[in-house]
Amino acid sequence: TPKIRIRDFFVHTDLDAQYRNADLKVDVALRHHLARNPSAKFAVELKLLDRKKREVATVSQKIKFHERNARAILQTTIENPKKWTDETPYLYTLLLILKDAHGKVLEVTKNRIGFRKIEIRNGQLLVNGVPVYIKGVDRHEHNERTGHVISYASMIKDISLMKKFNINAVRTSHYPNDPKWYDLCDQYGIYLVDEANIESHGMGYGERSLAKNPDWMAAHLDRIQRMVERDKNHPSVIIWSMGNEAGDGINFVRASEWIHHRDPDRPVQYERAGEKSYVDIVAPMYPWSYLERYGHRWQQRPLIMCEYAHAMGNSNGNLQDYWNIIERYPNLQGGFIWDWVDQGMARFDSVSGKKWWAYGGDFGPEGTPSDGNFCINGLVLSDRTPHPALWEVKKVYQNIEFETVPFATNQIKIKNKYAFTNLNQFVINYFVQANGKTIFKNKLPILNVAPRRDTVVTIPLPTPLPEPAVEYTLNFSAKARESHGAIPQGTEVATAQFMLPWRSDDKAEIPQTPKMKVKKSRRQIKIKGQDFEFVFDRKHGTVTSFKWQNHELLKQGPLPDFWRAPTDNDFGNKMPERCACWKDATYHRKVVSVNMEKIDNGQVRIAVHFKFPATQASMLTVYNVFGNGLLKVDNAFKAGSRRLPELPRLGLRLRVDKRLSVARWFGRGPHENYRDRKSSAYLGDYTLPVEKMFFPYVSPQETGYRTDTRWLALHDSSGNGILFVGNPTFDFSALRYPMEELERKYRGEKHLNQIHEGDFVEVMIDYGQTGVGGDNSWGAEAHAQYVLLPQDYNYSFYLQPFTAGTDIKALAEKIRSSNLK
């Protein structure tokens, strides 16, 4: 240790009333380790350098030691420095130089600093005088191979992903992080809520809480003080959090007093304090029912959720609904999604080599207490592969909004929701698609729209003659004009899609279909056409064979299905118990009747009536068979009782040959989506291998769904396959796994290496599913508007085999626009 040294320093960068000029004040503490106080005076010099290493300011002060210590306050005004924010993370270099009485340099300390001001005013959190939204995530330090030992490269990866997906803030849950993380957040622009390593959840929140026991005050203060002292000079740290789930009491009151005295420039939060006066921000957890009530009242403090939208497994439904409320009330300013990364440890199956992730219960001897897969609750897998829900986060968190105005004028309102960035930093492209095919594209002129402002632009559009069964969409894509920190040039930052009001009501005339031979017996109905053979099993009420040009397409015919492999949220809200009757109905159905009739145009109609003893429900499925091999399947579901629980699913399950290994669909995509998580999934024409339709949630559960589908084609490598066409739409999944493989007896019971593909593709053609929910994973159900209530439903679709060389899109459009009944 040097005999005379700079022991500590505290940088303050206050801005004036106009948020233009800065008062730079650096409080420097020095200490000597000599036998007695030195008689000579020393000096501390401050140098401020900009990004190009040009000197901006120099200040010097002589010091004299008293009882081993000395203090210097170096202060100067910086005229209109570049300001630090998450969008503009400009850093200056601060040099503190200790010199002896002769001017000899004894020590130089370097630190990067940012000029910014954090304050609470009129019930809002302000950065440099501007209200900001916290579009955040909670982040545990985790690596799939090294546990809580995090590499620098991993930190860079996290920040790059966060920036790509419009995340601007992190809560360091539940402990101060590696110091390098703060440096990176300073550099790239991430707001931090720095959280003390205090949690005593196990003691409860009552009288046994350590927060209420003065004997534990020193322990509380010690951890909070060490956090503040270590991290106080980071511009990215904008809020102090005193801990997590550690009760409420005098120890936190005193800790808050200490923080406010030591650092009056940052607000303090703590979730368990609620609305008590010793915190500056109300920071609740999972407050859906409380959120709008708080926003509706005038408040002196903002509400920023310290945790919300629990991302456990297949989750994060209704995220857009949160932000519809947040953006309605000025004192609601966002929150932190729980959480960033699945905390699983990578393992490889000893037989198959398949990668899987271990979690609670996989370590120690059998019976070791654990929370199972409860720490598998991130927006990315442990290897940083994004969950499908992360695309929804990107859409909801985006900072450019597109709105339609009276559409006859081809006008769009574009809102700049950035706090500090002009829209002239982005290139905005737009394009028109007809059933997913781009027929026109252009880009807007560079828009000079200031932050928190909007503009209305006229969009030159073509005037095509609408074609039957063709849907036209107007799509927008905003991309970064230049590289900026962790955002490379060309990064897409915002998107939107609108349906265009171009329609044709023309119907395609279907020519008279070839005649068919019908053979009917007590056991089955066999229909033979020119290119196909269709066999219906009267006992079981389903199709047992469907051959096209002598190739069998089906492994299992369509049967009613009301179940799904429960998600982690489903287990949390006890759906498997509450909705068990629908699982029973899926596997125990009764065929009441099967009726066949021939229609004048050569059509054959088979109607099968099901009843489900576990419920009072029934379902009528009608197969309309045409001579060209086209099937029209009509479904009428009768709930029978409104006292039944919600339906997890309503649809038909079938299996096709595994050779049909490619899925092409016109509907929402390309990523998985559900009725409460689909704002990011746009209507389009997508193609994926069937194996990629499955998302590998760490503990198997419902996965791979797509909604609002107009048509789905499954085909082999040669182009032969089967086409499903909605009338008008359906939801679907197409997976190599049967639903039973994805089911668990309890949450976390199975791992990915314990499930096995079938020798088929399992296809669900559904009216829909209940949403996945996401308010929390321990009781919250899907929001009411996303629930399949026990009521009557009707839906239908077509099924048409096709051969190699078929124009699948044209065939689907022809069927959709047909006059078939």
N, C-alpha and C positions, 0 to 999 in steps of 0.2 A: 504494500500500500504506500502511495506517495506520502511524504511527510506533510505536505499541504495539498489539499484536494478540493474539488467541487463535489460536495456530498449529494446534492439534490437540486432540482430547479422545477419551477411551475410556470408554464407559459399561459398567459391570458391574452386573448385577442378580441377585445371588445370593439364593437362597431358603433359609429355615431347614430344619431336619430334617423338619418337618411340611409343608413346601412351602406355608406360609401367609404368613408375613411375609417381607419382602424387605430385603436390605441393598443400598441403592443407593449405589454408589461411582462417582464420575466423576473420572478422572485428566485434568487439564487442563494442556496445555503452552502457554506464552506466549513471545513473543519481541518485543524492541524493536529499532528501527532508528535509534536516537539515536547521537550521537557518543560518549556514555559512559553508563554505567548510571545510571538516574534514582535520586535519593536518596529521593524520596518513596515511600511504600508505596501500592500499588494493591490493589484488592480484586476478587475474582471471586465472583459470587453465582449460586447455582443456584435456580431456581424450577421446580417440577413442577406441571403443570396436567392435570386430567383431561379427558375428552372434552367436558365441558360448560364447559371453561375455568375451572373452579374450582381454586383453589390448594390443592395437597395438601401441599407441603413447600417450605421455604425454608432454604438453607444458604449461609453466606458465609465467605470466608477471605481474609485479607490475604496479599499476596505481596511478595517482594522479588527483584529481578533479580540474577543473577550471570552475568557474561560473556554478556550479551544474552538469556539464557534465564531463565525462571522456571517453577515447577511448583506446582500446587495440587491437593490431593486433597480433594474435597468428598464427604462421606459422611453418610448418615442412614438410619434405619430407616423403612420404609414399612409400615404395618400393613395386612396383608391386601389388597394391591392386586389389581386384576383381572389375571388372568394371560393372557399371550399364548400362543396355540397356533394351529394351522391351522384349528381349528374355532371358536375364540374369539379372533380377532385384535384384542384391545383395545390401543389405543395411547394413551400419555400424551404430552404435549408437554413437552419439556425446554428451558428457557431458560437459557443461560449469559450472564451480564451482566458486562462488564468496566467497572469504575469507577475514576476517579482518586481521589487523596487527599481531594478535596472532595466526593466522592459523585457527580460528574458521570459520566453514562453515556457510555463511549467506544465500546462495541461490544455488540451483542446477537446471539447465535447461537442458532438454533432447530433442534431435531431431535426427530423422533418416536421414542419408545422403547417397548419392550415388556418386561414382567417375565416372564422364563421362565428355566428352568435345564435345561441339556443335560448329560447324563452317561452314562457306560457303567458299568453295574453288573450283576453276576451274568450276564454275557454278553448283556445287552440294552441297546439304545439307549432312554434314558428322556427324556421331556419332562415337566418338572415332576413327576418321580417316577413317571410312568406309561409303560409300554412302548407304543410306537407302531408302526404299520405304515407303511412308505413305499410308497405307491401312486402311483408316479411315472412321469415321462417324461423323456427327454433332449430338450433343445430347442436347436436352432440358431436364431440370429436370421436370419429370412428373410422377404422380401416378394417376391411374384411380379413386381412391376414395378420395385422399387427395390433389389432384391438384399438386401444386409446392412444397408441403412439402414432402420431400423424406426420407424414412427410410434407415437405414444402411443396412438392409436385401435387399432392392431394389437395392442399389448400388452394393452389392455383386452379385446379380442376373444379373445385367447388365454386369459387368465385366466377369462373368462366361460365359455368352452367347457370348460376344465379343471374348473371347479367343477361345471358341468352334468353332466360325465361322471365325477364322483367321483375325479378326480385331485387329490392333495394335495401333490405334491412335484415339483420340477424340478431336474435337474442342468444347470448352465450349460455344457453341452458346446460347445466345449472351450476356453472363454475367459471371463473376466469379461464380464458383459453391460452394456448401457446402464444407467446408475445409476437411471433412472426405473423400470426393471423391478423393482429391489429395493424401491423405495418402494411399488409396487403390491402386491408380494408381502407386504410388511409389512402393508399396509392390508387386503388381502382374505384373507390366510391361506394362503400357499403355503410349504411348507418348501423351502429351497434348499440344495443342495450346490454351493458356490461353487468353480469349478474354474479353476486357473491356466492361463495361455496357454503351456503347455509341451507340445509334441509333437515327437518326433524319430523317428517310426516308420520313416522311410526308412533310418535308420542301423542298424536291426535291434536285437536285444536281446543280442547277444553282446559281445565285447570292444570292438567299435567304438562301442558305445552311448555317447552323450554323458553318460549318467547316471554312468558309471564314470570319467569323465575329470575330474580336479580342475581342469583348465584352464577348464572350463565351469561350475564351481561358482558363481561370481559371477553368471553369466547366469541360472542356475536360481533362485538366491536373490533376485535382483532382481525377477523376475516374480512370485514367490510373495509377497515382502514387500509389493510395491505392491498386490497384490490384498487382502491382509489389512488393510493400513492404510486402504485406501479403503472397505472394506465392513464393517469390524469392528463398527459400531454398529447394524447391521440385525438385528432379532430374527428375521427370516425365515431368515437364514443360520445353519444349525445344524451344518453340517459343512464343513470345508475339504478340498478335493481338490487335490492337488499337481500334477495334470496328467493327460495321457492318452497311453498307448502310447509312452512315452519311455524304455523300458528301466528297469533297476533298478541302483542303485549308491550310492556314497558321497554324491553330490550330493543325493539325496533323503533320505538319513539325516540329513544336516546341516540340510536344509530343515525336516524334521519337528521336529528339536530346536529350531530357531528359532521355529517356530509355537507349540510347546508352552510355550516360555518367554514369548513375547509374549502369547499368548492361551490360558491354561490351561483356559478354560471351554468350549472346543469340541473335539470329536474330529477326528482327521485320518484321511483315507483316501487310498489310491492303488492302483489296480488291479494294477500290476506288482509291488507289494510282496508280493502273496499273503498268506501268514500270518506274515510276518516281524514282529518285535516293534516296529518303529518306527511302525506304524500302529495305530489304535484300532479300526478296522472292516475286516473282510475284505470286499473289494468286487470280486468277479470279474465277468468278462464271459461271457455265454452258458454258464452252468455246469450245464446240465441233469443231466449224469451225476454231477456232484460235489455237487449241492445236498443231496440226502438224506443222503449220507455225512457231510457237515459237520453237518447238523442232528442226526444220530443220536448224535454224540459230545457230551459236556458241553464247553462252550466258555466261555472268559472274554471273548470278543468276539463281537458279532453279525455275521452275514453279510447284507449288503445288496447286491444285484446292481447294479453301476453300469450295466450294459447287459444286456438280455435281450429275448426275443420280438421278433426283428428284423422290422420292419413294412414290408418292401419289397414293394410291389405287393400282390397278393392273398395275405395272410399272416396271422399271429397265430393259427394253430391251436393247440390244446391249452393255451390260457392258463389255463383253469380247473384243469388238471392241476398247473401250477406252484403255484397257490394252495392246492390240496389239500395239497401237501407243506409249503408255507410255514406254514400254520396248524396243522400237526401238531407243529412243533418251535418252542419259545419263542425260540431264538436265530436263527431265520430271520425276517427282518423286512421282506421285500419287495424292491423294486428299481425300476429305471427302464427303461421300454420304449424301445427304439431305433426311431424317435425320433418327435418330435411332428409335423413338417411336411415334406411333399415339397419338396425344394429345386429347383423348376423355375421357369423364367422364362416369363411369359405371352407367347404369340405368337398371331397370327390369320392363318388361311389367306388368301392373296391372292385366291383364286378364290371359295371358299365362305364366307369370313368366319368359319369355325369356329375356336373357341379351342383351342389346344393348348399344351403346355409344352415348352420347350427344356431340354436337359440336356447332360451331357458328350458331346462330339463335335459339338455344334451351334455351337460357337464357334471362331473362328480358321480358318486354312486347312485344307484336307483333310489328314488325317494327324496333326493335332495330338493329342498323347497325352491320353487321358482315361479315366475309369472308366465311361463310358457313362451308364446311368441309375442307377448305384449310389447316388447321393445322393437318389434318389426312393424314400425309405424311411420315410415319415411315416404317422401315423394320420389326418392330414387332408391334403387336396390343398393346393396352394400358395395357393389362394384361401380356405382354411379350411373347405371342404366336408368333412364327416366321411367317412372311409372306412367301409364297413360294419363293419369290425373294431372301430371305436371304440365301437359299441354293445355289443360283447362285453366290451370293457374296462370300460364303465360297469357292466355286470352283475357281472363278476368283482370289481370294486373296491367294490361297494356295501357300506354299513356297517350294513344291517339284513338279517338272515337269517331266513327262515321255514322251519320244519321240521315235518313231520308227526309226530304221536305216534299211538298206537293209534287208528285212525280211527273205530272204532265210537262213540267219544265226541265226535266232531267237534271235536277239539282240535288246536291249532297252537302249537308253541313258537316264540316270537319272540325272537331274540337281538339285543341292542344291541351292535354291534361298533364303535361310536364310542368314542373314548378320553375325550372330555370333554363329550359332549352327551347329555342325557336324551331319551328317546323322546317325552316330552311336547311336544317341538318339532315333531312331525309328526302329520299326519292320515293314518290308515291306512284305506283303502277296500278292500272286497273284493266280488267279484261272481262269480256262477256263470254259465257259458256252456254252451249246448247247441249243439254244432257251430258254435261261434263266435258264436252269438247270445246276448246277455245276457238271462237269464230271472229273475235275482234280483240285487239289489245292496243293500249296506248299508255301514256303517262301524263300526269299533271305537270304543269309548270311548277318550278320551285316556289313553295308557298312561304311567304314572310308572315308567319302567324306567331305572335308573342306567346309566352307561357300563359296558360289559363285564359286564353282567348280562342275565338272560333272564327270561321269564315264559311261562306257559302260559295260553292263552285258549281259551274255548269259543266256537265259531263257530255261531250259529244258522243253520241251513240249511233250505231247503225240502225236501220229500220228494216229488219228482215221480215219476210212473209212467214208468220208462224206456221209450224208444221204440226201435224197431229202427234199427241203424246210426247211432245218435246217441251221441256222446262228450261227456261232461260234464267241465268243468274248473272248478277253484276258483282264482281269480286275486286277487292282492294288489297294491296300489299305495300306496306311502308318499310323501306330498308335504309340502313345507315349509309349516308353519302361517303363518309370517310371512316377510317378506323379510329376508334376512340377508346383508349384503355383496353379493357377486356372485351370490347365489342368490335370485331373486325368489320371492315368495309363490306357492305352487302348483307349484313345480318338483318333478318326480318324481325321487326320490332312490333308490328301491329298488322292485323288483317280484319277483313269484314266480308260478309256475303249478303246480298239481298236478292230476293226473287223479283224478277221483272214481270210486269203484267201483260206479257205477250202469250196469247193462247189461241189455239185452233180447236174448234169443236167438231171438226170433221172426223168421221169414223171410217176406219179401214174396213172394207168389205172382205170378209173371209169367204173364199170360194167353197162350194159344196164339198164337204169332206168325203173321202172314199167310204164305201160301205164296210161294215164290220160283221164278223161272225160272233154270235153270242151263244155260249154254252152254259147252262145253269143247272146246278145240282143242289142237294141239301147242304153240302159242305162248302161249295165255292161257286163263284161266277167267273167264267173265263171269257175274255173279249179279245178277239184276234183281228188286227188290222193289217194294212199293207206292209208296214214296217215294224209293227210292234205286237207284243202280246202282254195282256194285262190280266192278272189273276187276283181275285178278291176272296179272302177267307171270311166266310159268313159267321163262323163261330167266334172268332176273335175280333171281327169288325175292322180288318185292315187289309191293305194290299200286301200280298206275300211274294209277288213277282211282277216285275215290270221290265220286259226285255225290249230293247231297241236294236233292230237289225241283228237279232240273235245274241246280243250282249246284255247280260243282266246288269241292271243299274242299281237295284236295291239290295241291301243286306237286311233291312228291316223296314217294314212299311210304316206310314204315319199313324201315330196314336196320340191321344190327348195327353198333355203334360202340364202340370200346375206347380212344379217344384223347381228349385235351383239348388246347386251346391251352396250351402250357407256361407255367406261372407263373414269376416270377423265382426262387422257391425251387426249382422243378423244374429250371431251368437250373443253379442252384447245385449241386444234387446229381446232375447229369448224367442226369436222367430221360429226356431225349430220346434219348440214346444207349443207356441201359440198357434202356429199354422200347420201343425202335424196332420190335420185332417186332409190338407191338400196333398201332402206326400202320400197319404193312404189312398187318396183318390187317383193319384198318378199310377199306382201299382195295382190297385184293386178296383177295376171297373166292370160293369155289367153291360153286356150287349143286349139291349131290350128288343131291338128289331133291326132287320136288314131288308130293305125293299128296293126292287129294281124296276125300272120302266124304260121303254124305248120311246124316244121323241121323234117327231116327224122328220127332222132333218138328218136323221141317221145317228143322232146323239143317243148315248145310253147313260141313264142316271141311276146311281146307286146311293141310297140314303141309309146311313147307319145311325141308330139312336143309342147313345150311351147314358147310363146312370151310374152315379158314384155313391155307394152305400155310406161312406163316411160323412157325406154331406147330403144335402137335399138337391144338389146341383145335377144338371143334365147337359148333354151336348149333342147336337145333331150335326153330323159331318156328311156332306153330300159331294160325291165324286161325279162330275159331269165328264164323260169320256167321249172324245171326238175321233173321227176316223183317221185323222192325221197324227194321232198319238198325243194330242193335247189333252191335258186334264185341267178342269177347273174345280177347285176344292173350296166349298162354302162351309163355313162353320158358324153355328149359332149356339152360344153358351147361355144357359139359364141358371142363375144363381140359386133360385128356389127360396133362399132365406137371406135376409139382410143382417142376420145376427152372426153370420160366419166371419172369421178373420179375413184379412186381406189376402189376395192371391199373390204368392211370390212370382208366379209366371202364368200366362195363359197362351198355349200354343200347341203345336204338333211336333212330335219328335220322330225322326226317321234316320236311317243309316244308309249311306251309299257306298259303293265300292271305293276302296282306298286309292285306286288308280286315279280317281278324280281329285288330284292333289293340288289343283290351282283354283283359287277363288277370285272371281271378278264380280264386282257389284257396283251398282249405281245407287248411292245412298250416302249416309253420313260416314265420314272416315277422314284419313285412313286409319287412325288409331281407334282403339276400343272406346265405346261411348254408351251411355245409358240415359234414360229419360230425364234424370236430374243432373247429368254431367255431359252435355253435348253442345254447349255454345261454341266450343273450339273445333268441333267436328263438322266440316262443311260438306254440303252436297257435292258429290263428285263421282267420277268413274275411276275406280281403284282396282288394282290387281295385286294379290299377295299369294305366296305359297300357303297352303292350308296350315302348315306347321308354324307359320308366322302369325296366324290369326290367334294364337294362344299366347297370353302374357303370363310369364312364370312368377306369379305371386309366391313368396317364399314358403308359405303354408298353403297348399292347394285350396281353391275355392272357386266360386263363379268367376268366369273370365271370358274375354274374347267377344263381347257382344257388339253389335252394330244396330243402329236404329234408323227409322224413317227410310227404309230401303225400297226402292222402286223395282229393282230386279237383282237377282243373284245367279251367276253361272258357275257351276263346278265342272271342271273338265280335266282330261288327262293331257299328257305331253303331246299327243297327236292332235288335240283339238276336239275330241269327242266328249260329250258331256250331257248335263241336264240343266235346264234353265227354270228358275222360279221367278214368277212375275207377280208383283203386288197388284191388288185391286182395291185401293190404290197403292198401299204400302204395307210392309210388314217389318218386324225386327227379327234378327237372326244371329245365330252363331254356327260356325262350322269348324269342328275340332277333331283331332285324332284321338281324343280321350272321351270315353263315356262319362256321363255326369257322375255315375257312381264312383269312379276313380277319384274325382275331385271332392267328394263328400268326406267329412270328418265327423267323428263322434263328438268331439269337443274342439274348441279353438286351439290350434297348434298341434293337433294329434298327428298330422302327416307332414312329411317333407317331400320336396320335389323328386328325390330319387326313389320314392316309394310308390309313385304312380306309373302306370304302364299304358302305352298306346294300344288301341284296338286294331283289328285288321279291317277297319272301315273308317269313314268320316261320319261323325255324328252331327246331324243338322237339326237345328231348332228353327222352325218357321213359326213365328209368334205374333200374336196380337201385341204382346209386350210383357215387360216385367215391372214389378215395383222397383222404384229407384234404390240406389245403393246407400243413400244417406251419408252422414259424415259429421253431424254436429258433435257426436262423440262415439265411442265404441263400447260403452257400458250401459246402454239403456235407451238412447235416442233412436227413434224410428225415422224412416224416410218422411219428408214433409208431405202433408196431406195431398197436395196437388200432384204428387208423383207416385201415389199409391194406387194399385189395382184393387178397387173396392169390390166387394161381393155383389155384383149387379150383372145385368144381362149385357152380353157383348156379341157383336157380329164381325167377322172378317173373312176375307177370301183371297185366294191367290191362284195362279195358273202354274202348271208344271209341264214343260215341253222338252223332250230329248232333242239333241242336235248332233250333227256329224261334223267332222273336220272341214274347214273352209266356210262354215256358216258365219255370216255377219251377225254376231250375237246381239249387238246393240240394235240393229235394224229389226231383228226378229222380236226382241223385247218390245220395241216401240210399236211394231205391228200388232202384237197381242194386246198391249195396253190401250191402243186406240180402236180395238175391234168392237164389233157389235155383238160379241158372243154373250150369251146369257147363262 
